[in-house]
Amino acid sequence: MNVRPDPTFYPSPKIAMEAPAETLAFTLMLSPDFSQPDGLAVVDVDPKSETYGQILHTVMMPNTGDEFHHFGWNACSSALSPLSGHAFLERRYLIVPGIRSSRIYIIDVKEPLKAKIHKIIEPEEVFEKTGYSRPHTIHCGPEGIYVSTLGGGGEDGTDGPPGIFIMDCETFEIIGRYEIERGVQSKHYDFWWNLPRDYMVSSEWALPPQFENGIVAEDLLSNKYGHKIHFWDLRARTNIQTIDLGENYQMALEIRPAHDPVKQHGFVGVVVDTTNLEGAIFTWWRNPDGTFDAKKTITIPPQPADPEDLPPLLAGFGAVPALVTDIDLSLDDRFLYVACWGQGEMHQYDVSDPMNPKLSGKVEIGGIVTKTKHPNGKDFGYGPQMVEISRDGKRVYWTNSLYSTWDDQFYPGERGAAMVMARAGENGGLELEQDFWVEFPDGYRSHQIRLEGGDCSTDSFCYPSAPA
């Protein structure tokens, strides 16, 4: 434990934006055929470095078949909470769950180029102490580590609904389930919160039989994937309201609340509208009486395509949907980035008015049909997927793999891992950095990114930003 707060803990988003730029990124590598162990890559993102864009160090796991997906820190700016924080923790460990194995790795990155495994939590402990499986999203709360899951109990993860459990942020012991009353919540995906306002928002993807072996087309067309968002009293741990976005809005994924805790709105991305193949973003907000509402504020239409250019899953539609698989919000709450994985596009929206987003920038790279090359001339397999934004909002990083079996359905054949970066203009606009291209080892795909010192999908802030 430190005797002073970690210098990478920031009271407000504005102060975080003024912090030094990142020089390292941590990126997950997964073996899609489970023939090799998954790993963590430490990437040089310092443009002044001779090894810019190169992997400097890797931590490889002792097991195979984990399928790394999302991960997060043991502690972050939420530790500065005046009510329940642990201000003298360190942002030292990365919590890396295996979505397929239900095993959790604790990686010590205090010395990033000597990063190593600190502890392994075996799946049996997860099952025994929580009744949940398929751990997915990690958020560092003021008093502990929150872990969302995609599966309940039983071999196929359908014995009871999935949920969230809490781990001790120093010993990494599993404490237990989060939920006291879950209401109608029966699926899970992402979650995040407004700490001073004491509420949390969660979303829905699918149950394990609906995603582990690939998308189940019949379930999708029957609107059986997740389409609700749930609002929780954070401390009481009860579901206080559920909003059904509409059963046709299939797979409500990433939750992105405004970073400034004074603001009481946020965004959720929807993969596809089954009535017209559109992608969608909903803005949700809290009313003065404490209730919540949501409204669709962005639509992304499908692109017509020759069926011969499409994978079997899409050939009958004669079009490529956007497939909105990730979104991220800059720390000033001004720009929302939307990954259109199917169409090979990264969109940037000005959301200064969250009810009226405006497209302010776009990059085309990869894509099921377009297959747009990187400016350096290299093929970018798959499409833009997991997106991460630097604290100052000037650099936007992304990788290209969604989930092994879904990759294979939408993009048949091995396409290779990739990680790229685009520079964002002060008033909008995106341009790919030609000199930044990360090469990963053969046989691996790349997924989520974390940035040294925190980023825009990691930290929760407890104090308002001072007026400009």
C-alpha positions as CSV (number, residue, x, y, z in Angstrom):
1,M,0.0,0.0,0.0
2,N,1.2,3.5,-0.8
3,V,1.5,6.3,1.8
4,R,0.1,8.7,-0.8
5,P,-2.6,8.2,-3.5
6,D,-1.3,6.8,-6.8
7,P,-0.4,9.7,-9.1
8,T,-2.5,8.0,-11.8
9,F,-5.7,8.5,-9.7
10,Y,-7.4,11.7,-10.8
11,P,-10.2,13.5,-9.0
12,S,-11.9,14.7,-12.1
13,P,-11.9,14.0,-15.9
14,K,-10.5,17.4,-16.6
15,I,-7.5,16.8,-14.4
16,A,-7.0,13.3,-16.0
17,M,-6.9,14.9,-19.5
18,E,-4.0,17.1,-18.4
19,A,-1.9,14.2,-17.2
20,P,1.2,13.0,-19.1
21,A,0.5,11.0,-22.3
22,E,0.7,7.2,-22.3
23,T,3.9,5.6,-23.4
24,L,2.7,1.9,-23.1
25,A,-0.4,0.0,-23.9
26,F,-1.4,-3.4,-22.7
27,T,-3.2,-5.6,-25.3
28,L,-4.8,-9.0,-24.9
29,M,-3.8,-11.8,-27.3
30,L,-6.0,-14.9,-27.8
31,S,-5.4,-18.2,-29.5
32,P,-8.7,-18.7,-31.5
33,D,-8.1,-22.5,-31.9
34,F,-6.9,-22.9,-28.3
35,S,-3.7,-24.5,-29.5
36,Q,-1.5,-21.9,-27.7
37,P,-1.9,-20.1,-24.4
38,D,-3.4,-16.6,-24.4
39,G,-1.2,-13.7,-23.5
40,L,-0.8,-10.1,-22.6
41,A,1.3,-7.9,-24.9
42,V,3.1,-4.7,-23.7
43,V,3.2,-2.3,-26.6
44,D,5.4,0.8,-27.1
45,V,3.1,3.7,-27.9
46,D,5.7,6.5,-27.4
47,P,6.2,8.2,-30.8
48,K,9.7,9.3,-29.7
49,S,10.8,5.7,-29.1
50,E,12.9,3.7,-31.5
51,T,10.5,0.8,-30.8
52,Y,7.3,2.7,-31.5
53,G,4.5,0.3,-32.3
54,Q,6.4,-2.8,-31.3
55,I,5.7,-5.4,-28.6
56,L,8.3,-5.0,-25.9
57,H,7.2,-7.8,-23.6
58,T,4.6,-10.6,-23.4
59,V,3.2,-12.5,-20.5
60,M,2.0,-15.9,-21.7
61,M,-0.4,-18.0,-19.6
62,P,0.3,-21.6,-18.3
63,N,-3.1,-22.8,-19.7
64,T,-4.8,-23.1,-23.0
65,G,-8.5,-22.4,-23.9
66,D,-9.0,-19.4,-21.7
67,E,-10.1,-17.0,-24.5
68,F,-9.1,-13.6,-23.2
69,H,-11.7,-10.9,-24.0
70,H,-12.1,-8.0,-21.6
71,F,-9.9,-6.9,-18.6
72,G,-9.3,-4.1,-16.2
73,W,-7.3,-2.6,-13.3
74,N,-7.4,-3.6,-9.7
75,A,-7.7,0.1,-8.7
76,C,-8.2,3.4,-10.5
77,S,-9.5,7.0,-9.9
78,S,-12.6,5.6,-8.2
79,A,-10.4,4.9,-5.2
80,L,-10.5,8.6,-4.4
81,S,-14.2,8.4,-3.5
82,P,-14.7,10.4,-0.3
83,L,-17.2,7.9,1.1
84,S,-15.9,4.4,0.4
85,G,-12.6,4.8,-1.4
86,H,-9.2,3.2,-0.8
87,A,-7.1,6.1,-1.8
88,F,-3.8,4.5,-1.0
89,L,-4.0,1.6,-3.4
90,E,-1.8,1.3,-6.5
91,R,-2.9,0.9,-10.1
92,R,-0.6,-2.1,-10.3
93,Y,-2.5,-5.2,-11.3
94,L,-4.5,-6.1,-14.4
95,I,-7.4,-8.5,-13.8
96,V,-7.7,-10.7,-16.9
97,P,-10.6,-13.2,-17.1
98,G,-10.9,-16.1,-19.5
99,I,-14.4,-15.8,-20.9
100,R,-14.4,-19.4,-22.0
101,S,-12.5,-21.1,-19.1
102,S,-13.9,-18.9,-16.3
103,R,-10.3,-18.7,-15.0
104,I,-9.0,-15.3,-13.8
105,Y,-5.4,-14.1,-13.9
106,I,-3.9,-11.3,-11.8
107,I,-1.0,-9.7,-13.7
108,D,1.5,-7.5,-11.9
109,V,2.6,-4.7,-14.2
110,K,4.3,-2.5,-11.7
111,E,7.4,-3.0,-13.9
112,P,5.7,-3.2,-17.3
113,L,8.6,-4.7,-19.1
114,K,8.9,-7.4,-16.4
115,A,5.2,-8.0,-16.1
116,K,4.4,-11.3,-14.6
117,I,1.5,-13.5,-13.2
118,H,0.8,-12.7,-9.6
119,K,-2.1,-15.0,-8.9
120,I,-4.4,-17.4,-10.7
121,I,-8.0,-17.9,-9.6
122,E,-9.3,-21.2,-10.9
123,P,-12.8,-21.6,-12.3
124,E,-13.9,-23.9,-9.5
125,E,-13.4,-21.0,-7.0
126,V,-15.5,-18.7,-9.2
127,F,-18.3,-21.3,-9.4
128,E,-18.2,-22.2,-5.7
129,K,-18.3,-18.6,-4.4
130,T,-20.6,-17.0,-6.9
131,G,-22.6,-19.5,-8.8
132,Y,-21.6,-17.6,-11.9
133,S,-19.4,-18.4,-14.9
134,R,-17.8,-16.8,-18.0
135,P,-16.4,-13.6,-16.3
136,H,-16.4,-10.7,-18.7
137,T,-16.1,-7.0,-17.7
138,I,-13.8,-5.7,-14.9
139,H,-14.4,-2.4,-13.2
140,C,-12.4,-1.0,-10.3
141,G,-14.8,0.3,-7.8
142,P,-14.0,2.4,-4.8
143,E,-13.9,-0.5,-2.4
144,G,-13.3,-3.6,-4.6
145,I,-13.1,-5.1,-8.0
146,Y,-16.4,-5.7,-9.8
147,V,-16.6,-8.5,-12.3
148,S,-19.6,-9.1,-14.6
149,T,-20.3,-12.5,-15.9
150,L,-22.1,-13.9,-19.0
151,G,-23.1,-17.3,-17.5
152,G,-24.8,-18.7,-14.5
153,G,-24.2,-22.1,-13.0
154,G,-24.1,-25.5,-14.7
155,E,-22.0,-26.8,-17.6
156,D,-23.7,-24.6,-20.2
157,G,-24.0,-21.6,-17.9
158,T,-27.8,-21.5,-17.9
159,D,-28.5,-22.7,-14.4
160,G,-29.7,-19.4,-13.1
161,P,-29.0,-15.9,-14.5
162,P,-25.5,-14.4,-14.7
163,G,-24.6,-11.3,-12.7
164,I,-21.8,-9.4,-11.0
165,F,-19.4,-10.5,-8.2
166,I,-16.9,-8.6,-6.2
167,M,-13.3,-9.3,-5.4
168,D,-11.0,-7.8,-2.8
169,C,-8.8,-5.3,-4.4
170,E,-5.7,-6.2,-2.3
171,T,-5.9,-10.0,-1.8
172,F,-8.0,-10.7,-4.9
173,E,-10.2,-13.1,-2.9
174,I,-13.7,-13.5,-4.3
175,I,-16.1,-12.0,-1.8
176,G,-19.4,-12.9,-3.3
177,R,-22.3,-11.9,-5.5
178,Y,-23.3,-8.3,-5.9
179,E,-27.1,-8.5,-6.4
180,I,-29.5,-8.4,-3.6
181,E,-32.6,-8.1,-5.9
182,R,-32.1,-8.4,-9.6
183,G,-35.7,-8.0,-10.8
184,V,-36.2,-9.1,-14.4
185,Q,-32.5,-9.1,-15.2
186,S,-31.7,-12.5,-16.8
187,K,-28.8,-11.8,-19.2
188,H,-25.6,-9.7,-18.7
189,Y,-22.9,-8.0,-20.6
190,D,-21.4,-4.6,-19.6
191,F,-22.0,-2.3,-16.6
192,W,-20.8,1.0,-15.3
193,W,-21.9,3.7,-12.9
194,N,-22.1,7.2,-11.6
195,L,-20.5,6.9,-8.2
196,P,-21.6,10.2,-6.5
197,R,-25.1,9.7,-7.8
198,D,-25.1,6.1,-6.5
199,Y,-26.5,4.3,-9.5
200,M,-25.3,1.7,-11.9
201,V,-26.4,0.7,-15.5
202,S,-26.0,-2.8,-17.0
203,S,-26.7,-4.3,-20.4
204,E,-27.3,-7.6,-22.1
205,W,-25.7,-9.8,-24.8
206,A,-26.6,-13.4,-24.6
207,L,-26.4,-16.7,-22.6
208,P,-23.5,-19.0,-23.3
209,P,-25.2,-21.3,-25.7
210,Q,-26.1,-18.3,-27.8
211,F,-22.5,-17.1,-28.3
212,E,-19.9,-19.7,-27.4
213,N,-20.2,-21.7,-30.7
214,G,-21.0,-18.7,-32.8
215,I,-24.1,-16.6,-33.3
216,V,-27.4,-18.6,-33.5
217,A,-29.1,-17.2,-36.5
218,E,-32.5,-18.5,-35.4
219,D,-32.3,-16.9,-32.0
220,L,-31.2,-13.6,-33.6
221,L,-34.1,-13.5,-36.1
222,S,-36.5,-14.5,-33.2
223,N,-35.1,-11.6,-31.2
224,K,-33.9,-13.8,-28.4
225,Y,-30.7,-11.9,-27.7
226,G,-30.4,-9.2,-25.1
227,H,-32.3,-5.9,-25.7
228,K,-32.7,-4.3,-22.2
229,I,-30.7,-2.0,-20.0
230,H,-31.0,-2.2,-16.2
231,F,-30.6,0.6,-13.6
232,W,-29.5,-0.3,-10.1
233,D,-29.3,1.4,-6.8
234,L,-25.5,1.0,-6.5
235,R,-25.2,0.7,-2.7
236,A,-28.5,-1.1,-2.1
237,R,-27.6,-3.5,-4.9
238,T,-31.1,-3.7,-6.2
239,N,-32.6,-3.3,-9.7
240,I,-34.7,-0.1,-9.6
241,Q,-35.7,0.1,-13.2
242,T,-35.4,-1.8,-16.5
243,I,-35.9,-0.3,-20.0
244,D,-36.6,-2.6,-22.9
245,L,-35.1,-0.8,-25.9
246,G,-37.4,-3.0,-28.2
247,E,-37.0,-6.7,-28.9
248,N,-35.7,-5.9,-32.4
249,Y,-32.7,-4.0,-31.0
250,Q,-30.6,-7.1,-30.5
251,M,-27.5,-7.2,-28.4
252,A,-27.3,-4.1,-26.2
253,L,-23.6,-4.1,-25.4
254,E,-21.2,-1.3,-24.2
255,I,-22.4,1.1,-21.5
256,R,-20.7,4.5,-21.6
257,P,-21.9,7.0,-18.9
258,A,-20.7,10.6,-19.0
259,H,-17.4,10.8,-17.2
260,D,-18.2,14.0,-15.3
261,P,-20.4,12.8,-12.5
262,V,-22.5,16.0,-12.6
263,K,-24.0,14.8,-15.9
264,Q,-26.6,12.1,-15.7
265,H,-26.7,10.6,-19.2
266,G,-24.8,8.0,-21.1
267,F,-24.9,5.8,-24.2
268,V,-25.4,2.1,-25.1
269,G,-24.5,0.5,-28.4
270,V,-26.9,-1.9,-30.2
271,V,-25.3,-4.4,-32.6
272,V,-28.2,-4.7,-35.0
273,D,-31.9,-3.9,-35.5
274,T,-33.4,-7.1,-36.9
275,T,-36.1,-5.2,-38.8
276,N,-33.7,-3.3,-41.1
277,L,-30.1,-4.4,-40.2
278,E,-29.3,-0.9,-38.9
279,G,-26.8,-0.4,-36.1
280,A,-28.0,1.9,-33.3
281,I,-26.9,4.0,-30.4
282,F,-29.3,4.9,-27.6
283,T,-28.8,7.9,-25.2
284,W,-30.1,7.2,-21.7
285,W,-30.6,9.8,-19.0
286,R,-32.0,10.3,-15.5
287,N,-35.0,12.4,-14.9
288,P,-35.4,14.9,-12.0
289,D,-37.7,12.4,-10.3
290,G,-35.0,9.7,-10.3
291,T,-36.5,7.6,-13.1
292,F,-34.6,6.8,-16.3
293,D,-35.4,7.1,-20.0
294,A,-33.7,6.1,-23.3
295,K,-34.0,7.2,-26.9
296,K,-32.4,6.1,-30.1
297,T,-30.1,9.0,-31.2
298,I,-27.8,7.4,-33.9
299,T,-28.6,4.9,-36.7
300,I,-26.1,3.4,-39.1
301,P,-27.8,1.8,-42.1
302,P,-26.6,-1.4,-43.8
303,Q,-24.6,-1.2,-47.0
304,P,-25.9,-3.1,-50.1
305,A,-23.5,-5.9,-51.2
306,D,-23.3,-8.7,-53.7
307,P,-24.3,-12.0,-51.9
308,E,-21.3,-13.6,-53.5
309,D,-19.1,-11.3,-51.5
310,L,-20.8,-12.1,-48.2
311,P,-20.3,-14.9,-45.7
312,P,-23.2,-17.5,-45.7
313,L,-24.6,-15.9,-42.5
314,L,-25.3,-12.6,-44.4
315,A,-25.7,-13.7,-48.0
316,G,-29.4,-14.0,-47.9
317,F,-29.7,-10.3,-46.9
318,G,-27.7,-8.9,-49.7
319,A,-26.2,-6.3,-47.3
320,V,-23.6,-5.7,-44.7
321,P,-24.8,-4.4,-41.4
322,A,-22.6,-2.0,-39.4
323,L,-22.4,-4.5,-36.5
324,V,-21.8,-2.0,-33.7
325,T,-19.6,-4.0,-31.4
326,D,-17.9,-1.4,-29.3
327,I,-18.3,2.3,-28.3
328,D,-16.1,4.6,-26.2
329,L,-16.5,8.2,-24.9
330,S,-13.7,10.8,-24.6
331,L,-13.0,12.1,-21.1
332,D,-14.4,15.5,-22.0
333,D,-17.7,13.8,-22.9
334,R,-17.6,15.4,-26.3
335,F,-16.8,12.6,-28.8
336,L,-18.3,9.2,-29.0
337,Y,-16.4,6.6,-31.0
338,V,-18.5,3.8,-32.6
339,A,-16.8,0.6,-34.0
340,C,-18.7,-0.6,-37.1
341,W,-17.0,-4.0,-37.2
342,G,-18.9,-5.4,-40.2
343,Q,-18.6,-2.4,-42.5
344,G,-14.9,-1.7,-41.6
345,E,-15.5,1.8,-40.3
346,M,-14.7,3.7,-37.1
347,H,-17.2,6.6,-36.6
348,Q,-16.6,9.7,-34.4
349,Y,-19.7,11.6,-33.2
350,D,-19.8,15.0,-31.5
351,V,-22.1,14.3,-28.6
352,S,-21.8,17.7,-26.9
353,D,-25.6,17.6,-27.2
354,P,-26.2,14.0,-26.2
355,M,-29.7,13.9,-27.7
356,N,-28.5,15.1,-31.1
357,P,-25.1,13.5,-32.0
358,K,-23.4,14.7,-35.2
359,L,-21.0,12.6,-37.3
360,S,-17.7,14.5,-37.0
361,G,-15.1,12.0,-38.3
362,K,-14.8,8.6,-39.9
363,V,-12.0,6.1,-40.8
364,E,-12.4,3.2,-43.2
365,I,-10.3,0.1,-42.6
366,G,-11.0,-3.6,-43.1
367,G,-14.6,-4.6,-43.5
368,I,-16.4,-7.8,-44.7
369,V,-16.7,-6.5,-48.3
370,T,-14.6,-3.3,-48.6
371,K,-11.4,-4.8,-47.1
372,T,-9.8,-1.4,-47.0
373,K,-6.1,-1.5,-46.4
374,H,-4.2,0.5,-43.8
375,P,-2.4,3.6,-45.2
376,N,0.8,1.7,-44.8
377,G,-0.5,-0.7,-47.5
378,K,-1.1,-3.7,-45.1
379,D,-4.3,-5.7,-44.9
380,F,-6.4,-5.0,-41.8
381,G,-8.2,-8.2,-41.1
382,Y,-11.8,-8.2,-39.8
383,G,-12.9,-4.7,-38.9
384,P,-12.5,-2.0,-36.2
385,Q,-13.5,-3.6,-32.9
386,M,-12.3,-2.8,-29.3
387,V,-11.6,0.9,-29.2
388,E,-9.7,2.9,-26.5
389,I,-9.1,6.6,-26.3
390,S,-6.1,8.4,-24.7
391,R,-6.9,10.5,-21.7
392,D,-6.2,13.7,-23.6
393,G,-8.6,12.6,-26.4
394,K,-5.9,13.0,-29.1
395,R,-5.2,9.3,-29.9
396,V,-7.7,6.6,-30.6
397,Y,-6.5,3.0,-30.6
398,W,-8.3,-0.1,-31.8
399,T,-7.9,-3.8,-32.5
400,N,-9.8,-6.1,-34.9
401,S,-11.1,-9.4,-33.3
402,L,-14.6,-9.7,-31.8
403,Y,-14.8,-13.2,-30.5
404,S,-13.2,-16.3,-32.0
405,T,-16.3,-18.1,-33.3
406,W,-18.0,-14.9,-34.4
407,D,-14.8,-13.8,-36.3
408,D,-15.0,-17.1,-38.2
409,Q,-18.6,-16.7,-39.1
410,F,-18.5,-13.1,-40.3
411,Y,-14.9,-13.2,-41.7
412,P,-14.1,-16.8,-42.7
413,G,-10.5,-17.7,-42.8
414,E,-7.6,-16.5,-40.6
415,R,-7.2,-12.7,-41.0
416,G,-4.4,-12.0,-38.4
417,A,-4.3,-9.7,-35.4
418,A,-3.9,-6.0,-35.8
419,M,-3.7,-2.9,-33.6
420,V,-3.8,0.6,-35.1
421,M,-4.1,4.2,-33.9
422,A,-5.8,7.3,-35.4
423,R,-5.2,10.9,-34.4
424,A,-8.3,12.9,-33.4
425,G,-8.6,16.6,-34.3
426,E,-9.4,19.1,-31.6
427,N,-12.7,19.9,-33.2
428,G,-13.4,16.5,-34.6
429,G,-12.0,14.5,-37.5
430,L,-9.9,11.2,-37.5
431,E,-6.8,10.3,-39.4
432,L,-5.0,7.0,-39.2
433,E,-1.4,7.2,-38.1
434,Q,0.6,5.6,-40.9
435,D,3.6,4.7,-38.8
436,F,1.7,2.9,-36.0
437,W,1.0,-0.7,-36.8
438,V,1.5,-3.5,-34.2
439,E,2.5,-7.0,-35.4
440,F,1.3,-9.8,-33.2
441,P,2.7,-13.4,-33.2
442,D,1.3,-15.8,-35.8
443,G,-1.8,-17.7,-34.6
444,Y,-3.0,-14.9,-32.4
445,R,-5.8,-12.4,-32.5
446,S,-6.0,-9.1,-30.5
447,H,-8.8,-7.8,-28.4
448,Q,-9.1,-5.2,-25.6
449,I,-6.5,-2.5,-24.9
450,R,-5.6,-0.8,-21.7
451,L,-3.4,2.3,-21.6
452,E,-0.7,3.1,-19.0
453,G,-2.1,5.3,-16.3
454,G,-5.7,4.8,-17.3
455,D,-8.0,5.5,-20.2
456,C,-11.5,6.3,-21.2
457,S,-13.2,3.0,-20.5
458,T,-11.4,2.3,-17.2
459,D,-11.6,5.2,-14.7
460,S,-14.6,6.4,-12.7
461,F,-14.4,9.9,-11.4
462,C,-15.8,11.1,-8.1
463,Y,-15.4,14.9,-8.5
464,P,-16.8,17.3,-11.1
465,S,-14.6,18.9,-13.7
466,A,-14.0,22.6,-13.0
467,P,-15.7,24.9,-15.6
468,A,-13.7,25.7,-18.7
